[in-house]
Structures are given as C-alpha cells and as structure tokens.
Amino acid sequence: MSTSAIEVSGEKVKAVWDKRLTETFCDICIKEILKGNRLGTHFTKDGWLKIMINFEKETGKAFSQRQLKNRWDALKKEWKAWKKLKGEDTGLGWNPIKRTVDASDDWWESCA
C-alpha cells in the first residue's frame, strides 16, 4: 500500500492506496485521456475535476486533487522504471507468455 498526506484544517489526512483504488484511479484516468481531457502531459482542470468526482463516486473516497496528482506522479515514476527494466537499457527483455522479465544466458554469465 502507498500513502500520501495533505493538510485539512491543520490536520494531515493520509490517502491510503491499495490495489483496488489504484486500478480504479487508473481506469478513470484512462477514460479522461480518451475524452481528450489530457492535453500534452497534463490533465485539464475539467479533467481533474471529473477524475475527483468519478473517483469519489466509484470508491466512496474523497481524495483531493493534490492526493490524486501525487498518486499519478508516483505511478508515472514506477511506470518509467518498469519500462526501463523491460527495455533494452538493462539488457533484459519481456516474456509475454510467462509475463516475466527475461534474460539471455550471456546476461546471466556477465553478472557472475
């Protein structure tokens, strides 16, 4: 689980993210991207508003835009690391059948 905190009336309120909340958040973000509410690299104000409204409607959690944006940024960072790991930067590949990172015998020998 992941958390982020914001201050509400002088108190820190943590957003606790589990798998279900993260998947719901990603699904909502994808819908807003497909609707054109993400121009370039940022969601529009209307896009964030709809994300907040739909997230609360689907999960019952009233997270702030800042909490949702923090989660977006954290997921983006994880995705970039995953993409790099799967890509050629590490010399590893991806096995779509096993759904695992794959390495050649040469790669393993170079690690020894």
Backbone torsions as a table, in degrees:
resi	resn	phi	psi	omega
1	MET	NA	152.4	-179.7
2	SER	-123.9	151.0	178.8
3	THR	-134.5	154.5	169.3
4	SER	-143.6	149.9	-175.4
5	ALA	-123.0	145.9	171.7
6	ILE	-132.6	162.3	176.9
7	GLU	-95.7	130.3	174.8
8	VAL	-127.2	116.9	-177.9
9	SER	52.5	42.4	177.5
10	GLY	82.3	-4.4	179.1
11	GLU	-110.0	142.5	176.2
12	LYS	-81.9	128.4	178.8
13	VAL	-116.2	121.2	-177.1
14	LYS	-91.8	139.9	171.0
15	ALA	-96.5	120.1	180.0
16	VAL	-103.4	121.6	-175.3
17	TRP	-105.9	121.5	171.1
18	ASP	-109.6	-178.2	-176.6
19	LYS	-60.4	-44.1	-177.5
20	ARG	-63.4	-45.3	179.9
21	LEU	-64.7	-40.2	180.0
22	THR	-64.7	-44.2	179.3
23	GLU	-65.0	-40.9	178.0
24	THR	-62.7	-45.3	178.6
25	PHE	-59.0	-46.0	179.6
26	CYS	-62.8	-43.1	178.7
27	ASP	-60.8	-42.9	179.4
28	ILE	-65.2	-43.0	179.1
29	CYS	-62.5	-40.9	178.6
30	ILE	-61.0	-43.3	178.4
31	LYS	-60.5	-41.5	-179.9
32	GLU	-69.8	-34.4	175.5
33	ILE	-63.7	-45.4	-179.3
34	LEU	-65.6	-26.1	177.1
35	LYS	-81.5	-4.2	179.5
36	GLY	87.6	18.8	-178.8
37	ASN	-94.5	19.3	172.6
38	ARG	-134.9	101.4	-179.6
39	LEU	-96.3	122.2	-177.7
40	GLY	68.9	-118.5	-176.1
41	THR	-108.9	2.0	-175.5
42	HIS	-128.8	145.2	172.3
43	PHE	-72.5	147.6	174.7
44	THR	-73.0	167.2	176.7
45	LYS	-59.2	-41.8	178.6
46	ASP	-64.6	-38.1	178.3
47	GLY	-61.3	-46.5	178.8
48	TRP	-64.0	-39.9	178.9
49	LEU	-60.7	-45.6	179.5
50	LYS	-66.6	-36.6	176.7
51	ILE	-61.8	-46.7	179.9
52	MET	-61.1	-46.4	-178.4
53	ILE	-63.9	-49.0	-177.6
54	ASN	-68.2	-35.1	178.1
55	PHE	-63.8	-44.7	179.0
56	GLU	-65.6	-40.6	-179.6
57	LYS	-63.1	-40.8	-176.0
58	GLU	-83.2	-26.2	-174.6
59	THR	-115.2	-18.4	-174.5
60	GLY	79.4	5.1	-179.2
61	LYS	-104.1	124.9	-179.8
62	ALA	-98.2	74.6	178.2
63	PHE	-80.5	148.0	178.6
64	SER	-76.0	165.3	176.5
65	GLN	-59.8	-39.1	-179.8
66	ARG	-62.1	-43.1	178.6
67	GLN	-64.3	-42.3	178.5
68	LEU	-66.4	-40.1	178.8
69	LYS	-65.9	-39.7	176.2
70	ASN	-60.1	-40.9	178.6
71	ARG	-67.1	-41.9	177.8
72	TRP	-56.9	-48.3	-178.4
73	ASP	-63.3	-40.3	179.2
74	ALA	-65.9	-42.8	178.8
75	LEU	-66.0	-37.5	178.3
76	LYS	-63.4	-41.3	178.1
77	LYS	-63.4	-44.3	177.9
78	GLU	-63.5	-40.7	-179.5
79	TRP	-63.8	-41.4	179.0
80	LYS	-63.2	-40.9	178.0
81	ALA	-65.2	-41.5	179.1
82	TRP	-64.4	-43.5	179.5
83	LYS	-61.6	-41.1	178.8
84	LYS	-65.8	-41.6	179.5
85	LEU	-63.8	-43.0	-179.9
86	LYS	-72.4	-24.8	-173.5
87	GLY	-82.7	-164.6	-174.9
88	GLU	-85.3	-7.4	-179.0
89	ASP	-60.0	-33.2	-177.1
90	THR	-98.1	-9.7	-175.5
91	GLY	83.2	6.7	179.6
92	LEU	-101.5	167.1	177.0
93	GLY	-132.9	-171.8	-178.6
94	TRP	-123.6	130.5	176.4
95	ASN	-99.3	104.3	-175.9
96	PRO	-68.4	-23.2	179.7
97	ILE	-74.6	-49.0	179.7
98	LYS	-83.5	-15.3	-175.5
99	ARG	56.5	47.8	179.5
100	THR	-135.5	161.5	172.0
101	VAL	-72.0	140.1	-174.7
102	ASP	-120.8	143.3	176.9
103	ALA	-136.8	144.2	178.9
104	SER	-76.1	166.0	176.7
105	ASP	-61.1	-37.1	178.3
106	ASP	-60.2	-40.1	-179.7
107	TRP	-62.8	-45.7	-179.0
108	TRP	-64.5	-37.7	179.4
109	GLU	-66.8	-33.2	179.2
110	SER	-71.4	-19.3	179.8
111	CYS	-85.4	-17.0	-175.3
112	ALA	-75.3	NA	NA
